[in-house]
Amino acid sequence: MGKLAVYAAYKDKLNKDIADETRRLCLGGLTYQAALRKAKELYIGKERKRK
C-alpha cells in the first residue's frame, strides 16, 4: 500500500472512532456539539501524545 492509502485508512478509522464516541456521549445526555468537541479532544489528544 502506498503512503496515501495508509493515511486514508488511518484517517477513516480515526473519524469512525470519533463518530462512535460522539454517539455514545449524545446518548449519555450531551448535546451533539458538546459531544463532538469532547470526542475530538479525547481522540486527537491521544494521537498528539502518541507522536
N, CA, C, O and CB atoms as a CASP TS submission, in Angstrom:
PFRMAT TS
TARGET T0000
AUTHOR 0000-0000-0000
METHOD Language model
MODEL 1
PARENT N/A
ATOM      1  N   MET     1       0.832  -1.182   0.000  1.00  0.00           N
ATOM      2  CA  MET     1       0.000   0.000   0.000  1.00  0.00           C
ATOM      3  C   MET     1       0.875   1.242   0.000  1.00  0.00           C
ATOM      4  O   MET     1       1.918   1.290   0.651  1.00  0.00           O
ATOM      5  CB  MET     1      -0.946   0.000   1.205  1.00  0.00           C
ATOM      6  N   GLY     2       0.434   2.226  -0.732  1.00  0.00           N
ATOM      7  CA  GLY     2       1.170   3.475  -0.759  1.00  0.00           C
ATOM      8  C   GLY     2       0.908   4.305   0.485  1.00  0.00           C
ATOM      9  O   GLY     2       0.014   4.014   1.279  1.00  0.00           O
ATOM     10  N   LYS     3       1.709   5.336   0.628  1.00  0.00           N
ATOM     11  CA  LYS     3       1.573   6.199   1.811  1.00  0.00           C
ATOM     12  C   LYS     3       0.202   6.853   1.880  1.00  0.00           C
ATOM     13  O   LYS     3      -0.370   7.001   2.960  1.00  0.00           O
ATOM     14  CB  LYS     3       2.654   7.275   1.806  1.00  0.00           C
ATOM     15  N   LEU     4      -0.323   7.243   0.723  1.00  0.00           N
ATOM     16  CA  LEU     4      -1.625   7.907   0.706  1.00  0.00           C
ATOM     17  C   LEU     4      -2.735   6.953   1.150  1.00  0.00           C
ATOM     18  O   LEU     4      -3.640   7.351   1.884  1.00  0.00           O
ATOM     19  CB  LEU     4      -1.928   8.452  -0.696  1.00  0.00           C
ATOM     20  N   ALA     5      -2.668   5.710   0.711  1.00  0.00           N
ATOM     21  CA  ALA     5      -3.679   4.723   1.102  1.00  0.00           C
ATOM     22  C   ALA     5      -3.607   4.434   2.601  1.00  0.00           C
ATOM     23  O   ALA     5      -4.637   4.280   3.258  1.00  0.00           O
ATOM     24  CB  ALA     5      -3.495   3.420   0.302  1.00  0.00           C
ATOM     25  N   VAL     6      -2.403   4.363   3.133  1.00  0.00           N
ATOM     26  CA  VAL     6      -2.237   4.126   4.571  1.00  0.00           C
ATOM     27  C   VAL     6      -2.808   5.301   5.354  1.00  0.00           C
ATOM     28  O   VAL     6      -3.515   5.106   6.342  1.00  0.00           O
ATOM     29  CB  VAL     6      -0.742   3.910   4.930  1.00  0.00           C
ATOM     30  N   TYR     7      -2.504   6.516   4.918  1.00  0.00           N
ATOM     31  CA  TYR     7      -3.024   7.713   5.582  1.00  0.00           C
ATOM     32  C   TYR     7      -4.552   7.742   5.523  1.00  0.00           C
ATOM     33  O   TYR     7      -5.206   8.063   6.515  1.00  0.00           O
ATOM     34  CB  TYR     7      -2.440   8.987   4.935  1.00  0.00           C
ATOM     35  N   ALA     8      -5.121   7.407   4.363  1.00  0.00           N
ATOM     36  CA  ALA     8      -6.575   7.426   4.209  1.00  0.00           C
ATOM     37  C   ALA     8      -7.234   6.404   5.137  1.00  0.00           C
ATOM     38  O   ALA     8      -8.265   6.688   5.747  1.00  0.00           O
ATOM     39  CB  ALA     8      -6.964   7.144   2.746  1.00  0.00           C
ATOM     40  N   ALA     9      -6.644   5.226   5.240  1.00  0.00           N
ATOM     41  CA  ALA     9      -7.194   4.196   6.123  1.00  0.00           C
ATOM     42  C   ALA     9      -7.115   4.642   7.582  1.00  0.00           C
ATOM     43  O   ALA     9      -8.053   4.433   8.352  1.00  0.00           O
ATOM     44  CB  ALA     9      -6.443   2.861   5.931  1.00  0.00           C
ATOM     45  N   TYR    10      -6.007   5.248   7.952  1.00  0.00           N
ATOM     46  CA  TYR    10      -5.820   5.741   9.321  1.00  0.00           C
ATOM     47  C   TYR    10      -6.836   6.838   9.634  1.00  0.00           C
ATOM     48  O   TYR    10      -7.445   6.847  10.704  1.00  0.00           O
ATOM     49  CB  TYR    10      -4.379   6.272   9.518  1.00  0.00           C
ATOM     50  N   LYS    11      -7.010   7.756   8.693  1.00  0.00           N
ATOM     51  CA  LYS    11      -7.946   8.872   8.873  1.00  0.00           C
ATOM     52  C   LYS    11      -9.384   8.354   8.974  1.00  0.00           C
ATOM     53  O   LYS    11     -10.165   8.851   9.785  1.00  0.00           O
ATOM     54  CB  LYS    11      -7.819   9.883   7.703  1.00  0.00           C
ATOM     55  N   ASP    12      -9.739   7.355   8.151  1.00  0.00           N
ATOM     56  CA  ASP    12     -11.077   6.769   8.214  1.00  0.00           C
ATOM     57  C   ASP    12     -11.345   6.134   9.576  1.00  0.00           C
ATOM     58  O   ASP    12     -12.426   6.296  10.142  1.00  0.00           O
ATOM     59  CB  ASP    12     -11.250   5.727   7.109  1.00  0.00           C
ATOM     60  N   LYS    13     -10.366   5.420  10.090  1.00  0.00           N
ATOM     61  CA  LYS    13     -10.530   4.782  11.407  1.00  0.00           C
ATOM     62  C   LYS    13     -10.689   5.836  12.501  1.00  0.00           C
ATOM     63  O   LYS    13     -11.533   5.696  13.386  1.00  0.00           O
ATOM     64  CB  LYS    13      -9.323   3.867  11.724  1.00  0.00           C
ATOM     65  N   LEU    14      -9.882   6.881  12.436  1.00  0.00           N
ATOM     66  CA  LEU    14      -9.975   7.952  13.429  1.00  0.00           C
ATOM     67  C   LEU    14     -11.350   8.617  13.374  1.00  0.00           C
ATOM     68  O   LEU    14     -11.960   8.866  14.414  1.00  0.00           O
ATOM     69  CB  LEU    14      -8.864   9.000  13.200  1.00  0.00           C
ATOM     70  N   ASN    15     -11.839   8.903  12.170  1.00  0.00           N
ATOM     71  CA  ASN    15     -13.158   9.528  12.023  1.00  0.00           C
ATOM     72  C   ASN    15     -14.264   8.619  12.546  1.00  0.00           C
ATOM     73  O   ASN    15     -15.209   9.091  13.178  1.00  0.00           O
ATOM     74  CB  ASN    15     -13.421   9.878  10.554  1.00  0.00           C
ATOM     75  N   LYS    16     -14.150   7.302  12.285  1.00  0.00           N
ATOM     76  CA  LYS    16     -15.144   6.353  12.780  1.00  0.00           C
ATOM     77  C   LYS    16     -15.125   6.306  14.304  1.00  0.00           C
ATOM     78  O   LYS    16     -16.179   6.277  14.940  1.00  0.00           O
ATOM     79  CB  LYS    16     -14.889   4.951  12.199  1.00  0.00           C
ATOM     80  N   ASP    17     -13.942   6.299  14.883  1.00  0.00           N
ATOM     81  CA  ASP    17     -13.837   6.282  16.344  1.00  0.00           C
ATOM     82  C   ASP    17     -14.446   7.540  16.961  1.00  0.00           C
ATOM     83  O   ASP    17     -15.137   7.467  17.977  1.00  0.00           O
ATOM     84  CB  ASP    17     -12.370   6.148  16.768  1.00  0.00           C
ATOM     85  N   ILE    18     -14.188   8.689  16.345  1.00  0.00           N
ATOM     86  CA  ILE    18     -14.754   9.950  16.840  1.00  0.00           C
ATOM     87  C   ILE    18     -16.279   9.928  16.719  1.00  0.00           C
ATOM     88  O   ILE    18     -16.977  10.369  17.632  1.00  0.00           O
ATOM     89  CB  ILE    18     -14.167  11.159  16.058  1.00  0.00           C
ATOM     90  N   ALA    19     -16.798   9.421  15.603  1.00  0.00           N
ATOM     91  CA  ALA    19     -18.248   9.347  15.410  1.00  0.00           C
ATOM     92  C   ALA    19     -18.892   8.417  16.437  1.00  0.00           C
ATOM     93  O   ALA    19     -19.945   8.737  16.990  1.00  0.00           O
ATOM     94  CB  ALA    19     -18.575   8.868  13.988  1.00  0.00           C
ATOM     95  N   ASP    20     -18.268   7.275  16.692  1.00  0.00           N
ATOM     96  CA  ASP    20     -18.803   6.337  17.685  1.00  0.00           C
ATOM     97  C   ASP    20     -18.827   6.959  19.078  1.00  0.00           C
ATOM     98  O   ASP    20     -19.807   6.830  19.811  1.00  0.00           O
ATOM     99  CB  ASP    20     -17.972   5.046  17.702  1.00  0.00           C
ATOM    100  N   GLU    21     -17.745   7.629  19.431  1.00  0.00           N
ATOM    101  CA  GLU    21     -17.670   8.270  20.750  1.00  0.00           C
ATOM    102  C   GLU    21     -18.696   9.403  20.856  1.00  0.00           C
ATOM    103  O   GLU    21     -19.302   9.593  21.911  1.00  0.00           O
ATOM    104  CB  GLU    21     -16.240   8.816  21.009  1.00  0.00           C
ATOM    105  N   THR    22     -18.893  10.150  19.773  1.00  0.00           N
ATOM    106  CA  THR    22     -19.883  11.232  19.761  1.00  0.00           C
ATOM    107  C   THR    22     -21.278  10.670  19.997  1.00  0.00           C
ATOM    108  O   THR    22     -22.042  11.217  20.793  1.00  0.00           O
ATOM    109  CB  THR    22     -19.835  12.005  18.422  1.00  0.00           C
ATOM    110  N   ARG    23     -21.615   9.578  19.309  1.00  0.00           N
ATOM    111  CA  ARG    23     -22.921   8.943  19.502  1.00  0.00           C
ATOM    112  C   ARG    23     -23.107   8.492  20.950  1.00  0.00           C
ATOM    113  O   ARG    23     -24.166   8.697  21.542  1.00  0.00           O
ATOM    114  CB  ARG    23     -23.077   7.746  18.555  1.00  0.00           C
ATOM    115  N   ARG    24     -22.067   7.877  21.512  1.00  0.00           N
ATOM    116  CA  ARG    24     -22.140   7.387  22.885  1.00  0.00           C
ATOM    117  C   ARG    24     -22.375   8.549  23.862  1.00  0.00           C
ATOM    118  O   ARG    24     -23.184   8.437  24.783  1.00  0.00           O
ATOM    119  CB  ARG    24     -20.846   6.628  23.254  1.00  0.00           C
ATOM    120  N   LEU    25     -21.667   9.654  23.652  1.00  0.00           N
ATOM    121  CA  LEU    25     -21.821  10.814  24.533  1.00  0.00           C
ATOM    122  C   LEU    25     -23.194  11.467  24.375  1.00  0.00           C
ATOM    123  O   LEU    25     -23.768  11.949  25.351  1.00  0.00           O
ATOM    124  CB  LEU    25     -20.725  11.838  24.250  1.00  0.00           C
ATOM    125  N   CYS    26     -23.721  11.484  23.149  1.00  0.00           N
ATOM    126  CA  CYS    26     -25.065  12.044  22.922  1.00  0.00           C
ATOM    127  C   CYS    26     -26.115  11.213  23.659  1.00  0.00           C
ATOM    128  O   CYS    26     -27.045  11.757  24.253  1.00  0.00           O
ATOM    129  CB  CYS    26     -25.390  12.095  21.403  1.00  0.00           C
ATOM    130  N   LEU    27     -25.956   9.905  23.613  1.00  0.00           N
ATOM    131  CA  LEU    27     -26.893   9.046  24.332  1.00  0.00           C
ATOM    132  C   LEU    27     -26.767   9.240  25.839  1.00  0.00           C
ATOM    133  O   LEU    27     -27.707   8.976  26.589  1.00  0.00           O
ATOM    134  CB  LEU    27     -26.657   7.578  23.969  1.00  0.00           C
ATOM    135  N   GLY    28     -25.610   9.700  26.269  1.00  0.00           N
ATOM    136  CA  GLY    28     -25.393   9.979  27.684  1.00  0.00           C
ATOM    137  C   GLY    28     -25.974  11.308  28.133  1.00  0.00           C
ATOM    138  O   GLY    28     -25.968  11.614  29.325  1.00  0.00           O
ATOM    139  N   GLY    29     -26.476  12.105  27.193  1.00  0.00           N
ATOM    140  CA  GLY    29     -27.160  13.333  27.574  1.00  0.00           C
ATOM    141  C   GLY    29     -26.523  14.625  27.097  1.00  0.00           C
ATOM    142  O   GLY    29     -27.090  15.695  27.318  1.00  0.00           O
ATOM    143  N   LEU    30     -25.367  14.567  26.452  1.00  0.00           N
ATOM    144  CA  LEU    30     -24.748  15.795  25.949  1.00  0.00           C
ATOM    145  C   LEU    30     -25.388  16.216  24.634  1.00  0.00           C
ATOM    146  O   LEU    30     -25.947  15.386  23.916  1.00  0.00           O
ATOM    147  CB  LEU    30     -23.232  15.604  25.765  1.00  0.00           C
ATOM    148  N   THR    31     -25.307  17.505  24.319  1.00  0.00           N
ATOM    149  CA  THR    31     -25.749  17.960  23.006  1.00  0.00           C
ATOM    150  C   THR    31     -24.744  17.470  21.968  1.00  0.00           C
ATOM    151  O   THR    31     -23.627  17.081  22.311  1.00  0.00           O
ATOM    152  CB  THR    31     -25.894  19.520  22.960  1.00  0.00           C
ATOM    153  N   TYR    32     -25.143  17.491  20.708  1.00  0.00           N
ATOM    154  CA  TYR    32     -24.259  16.998  19.650  1.00  0.00           C
ATOM    155  C   TYR    32     -22.948  17.776  19.610  1.00  0.00           C
ATOM    156  O   TYR    32     -21.876  17.180  19.515  1.00  0.00           O
ATOM    157  CB  TYR    32     -24.957  17.085  18.294  1.00  0.00           C
ATOM    158  N   GLN    33     -23.027  19.103  19.681  1.00  0.00           N
ATOM    159  CA  GLN    33     -21.815  19.921  19.597  1.00  0.00           C
ATOM    160  C   GLN    33     -20.871  19.653  20.763  1.00  0.00           C
ATOM    161  O   GLN    33     -19.659  19.547  20.574  1.00  0.00           O
ATOM    162  CB  GLN    33     -22.179  21.402  19.558  1.00  0.00           C
ATOM    163  N   ALA    34     -21.420  19.544  21.957  1.00  0.00           N
ATOM    164  CA  ALA    34     -20.587  19.265  23.134  1.00  0.00           C
ATOM    165  C   ALA    34     -19.974  17.872  23.043  1.00  0.00           C
ATOM    166  O   ALA    34     -18.808  17.678  23.387  1.00  0.00           O
ATOM    167  CB  ALA    34     -21.416  19.395  24.427  1.00  0.00           C
ATOM    168  N   ALA    35     -20.758  16.909  22.580  1.00  0.00           N
ATOM    169  CA  ALA    35     -20.259  15.537  22.448  1.00  0.00           C
ATOM    170  C   ALA    35     -19.159  15.461  21.397  1.00  0.00           C
ATOM    171  O   ALA    35     -18.152  14.782  21.600  1.00  0.00           O
ATOM    172  CB  ALA    35     -21.404  14.578  22.083  1.00  0.00           C
ATOM    173  N   LEU    36     -19.341  16.149  20.282  1.00  0.00           N
ATOM    174  CA  LEU    36     -18.334  16.149  19.223  1.00  0.00           C
ATOM    175  C   LEU    36     -17.040  16.788  19.709  1.00  0.00           C
ATOM    176  O   LEU    36     -15.952  16.278  19.443  1.00  0.00           O
ATOM    177  CB  LEU    36     -18.856  16.886  17.985  1.00  0.00           C
ATOM    178  N   ARG    37     -17.158  17.889  20.409  1.00  0.00           N
ATOM    179  CA  ARG    37     -15.974  18.569  20.947  1.00  0.00           C
ATOM    180  C   ARG    37     -15.219  17.651  21.913  1.00  0.00           C
ATOM    181  O   ARG    37     -13.994  17.548  21.853  1.00  0.00           O
ATOM    182  CB  ARG    37     -16.380  19.882  21.661  1.00  0.00           C
ATOM    183  N   LYS    38     -15.955  16.992  22.796  1.00  0.00           N
ATOM    184  CA  LYS    38     -15.345  16.094  23.786  1.00  0.00           C
ATOM    185  C   LYS    38     -14.683  14.890  23.103  1.00  0.00           C
ATOM    186  O   LYS    38     -13.579  14.495  23.477  1.00  0.00           O
ATOM    187  CB  LYS    38     -16.409  15.610  24.799  1.00  0.00           C
ATOM    188  N   ALA    39     -15.352  14.313  22.110  1.00  0.00           N
ATOM    189  CA  ALA    39     -14.797  13.161  21.396  1.00  0.00           C
ATOM    190  C   ALA    39     -13.519  13.547  20.656  1.00  0.00           C
ATOM    191  O   ALA    39     -12.549  12.789  20.657  1.00  0.00           O
ATOM    192  CB  ALA    39     -15.831  12.591  20.406  1.00  0.00           C
ATOM    193  N   LYS    40     -13.513  14.712  20.028  1.00  0.00           N
ATOM    194  CA  LYS    40     -12.305  15.165  19.330  1.00  0.00           C
ATOM    195  C   LYS    40     -11.165  15.396  20.309  1.00  0.00           C
ATOM    196  O   LYS    40     -10.017  15.055  20.023  1.00  0.00           O
ATOM    197  CB  LYS    40     -12.588  16.451  18.543  1.00  0.00           C
ATOM    198  N   GLU    41     -11.478  15.974  21.464  1.00  0.00           N
ATOM    199  CA  GLU    41     -10.442  16.183  22.483  1.00  0.00           C
ATOM    200  C   GLU    41      -9.842  14.853  22.913  1.00  0.00           C
ATOM    201  O   GLU    41      -8.626  14.736  23.066  1.00  0.00           O
ATOM    202  CB  GLU    41     -11.021  16.923  23.706  1.00  0.00           C
ATOM    203  N   LEU    42     -10.691  13.854  23.106  1.00  0.00           N
ATOM    204  CA  LEU    42     -10.214  12.545  23.542  1.00  0.00           C
ATOM    205  C   LEU    42      -9.323  11.887  22.497  1.00  0.00           C
ATOM    206  O   LEU    42      -8.211  11.457  22.805  1.00  0.00           O
ATOM    207  CB  LEU    42     -11.390  11.641  23.858  1.00  0.00           C
ATOM    208  N   TYR    43      -9.811  11.809  21.262  1.00  0.00           N
ATOM    209  CA  TYR    43      -9.087  11.059  20.241  1.00  0.00           C
ATOM    210  C   TYR    43      -7.925  11.827  19.642  1.00  0.00           C
ATOM    211  O   TYR    43      -6.863  11.246  19.418  1.00  0.00           O
ATOM    212  CB  TYR    43     -10.023  10.657  19.153  1.00  0.00           C
ATOM    213  N   ILE    44      -8.092  13.100  19.380  1.00  0.00           N
ATOM    214  CA  ILE    44      -6.995  13.867  18.792  1.00  0.00           C
ATOM    215  C   ILE    44      -5.929  14.119  19.847  1.00  0.00           C
ATOM    216  O   ILE    44      -4.740  14.157  19.530  1.00  0.00           O
ATOM    217  CB  ILE    44      -7.506  15.205  18.202  1.00  0.00           C
ATOM    218  N   GLY    45      -6.338  14.291  21.086  1.00  0.00           N
ATOM    219  CA  GLY    45      -5.376  14.429  22.178  1.00  0.00           C
ATOM    220  C   GLY    45      -4.518  13.184  22.330  1.00  0.00           C
ATOM    221  O   GLY    45      -3.317  13.285  22.577  1.00  0.00           O
ATOM    222  N   LYS    46      -5.128  12.006  22.184  1.00  0.00           N
ATOM    223  CA  LYS    46      -4.384  10.744  22.253  1.00  0.00           C
ATOM    224  C   LYS    46      -3.368  10.654  21.130  1.00  0.00           C
ATOM    225  O   LYS    46      -2.239  10.207  21.334  1.00  0.00           O
ATOM    226  CB  LYS    46      -5.341   9.548  22.191  1.00  0.00           C
ATOM    227  N   GLU    47      -3.777  11.084  19.936  1.00  0.00           N
ATOM    228  CA  GLU    47      -2.887  10.995  18.776  1.00  0.00           C
ATOM    229  C   GLU    47      -1.692  11.925  18.929  1.00  0.00           C
ATOM    230  O   GLU    47      -0.577  11.563  18.553  1.00  0.00           O
ATOM    231  CB  GLU    47      -3.648  11.329  17.490  1.00  0.00           C
ATOM    232  N   ARG    48      -1.906  13.095  19.466  1.00  0.00           N
ATOM    233  CA  ARG    48      -0.795  14.038  19.643  1.00  0.00           C
ATOM    234  C   ARG    48       0.186  13.536  20.688  1.00  0.00           C
ATOM    235  O   ARG    48       1.395  13.716  20.540  1.00  0.00           O
ATOM    236  CB  ARG    48      -1.319  15.421  20.044  1.00  0.00           C
ATOM    237  N   LYS    49      -0.320  12.907  21.743  1.00  0.00           N
ATOM    238  CA  LYS    49       0.555  12.370  22.787  1.00  0.00           C
ATOM    239  C   LYS    49       1.361  11.190  22.270  1.00  0.00           C
ATOM    240  O   LYS    49       2.494  10.972  22.701  1.00  0.00           O
ATOM    241  CB  LYS    49      -0.264  11.949  24.009  1.00  0.00           C
ATOM    242  N   ARG    50       0.786  10.431  21.353  1.00  0.00           N
ATOM    243  CA  ARG    50       1.434   9.235  20.821  1.00  0.00           C
ATOM    244  C   ARG    50       2.638   9.566  19.960  1.00  0.00           C
ATOM    245  O   ARG    50       3.579   8.776  19.888  1.00  0.00           O
ATOM    246  CB  ARG    50       0.447   8.424  20.020  1.00  0.00           C
ATOM    247  N   LYS    51       2.626  10.703  19.314  1.00  0.00           N
ATOM    248  CA  LYS    51       3.713  11.075  18.395  1.00  0.00           C
ATOM    249  C   LYS    51       4.973  11.426  19.119  1.00  0.00           C
ATOM    250  O   LYS    51       5.976  11.760  18.487  1.00  0.00           O
ATOM    251  CB  LYS    51       3.304  12.230  17.533  1.00  0.00           C
TER
END
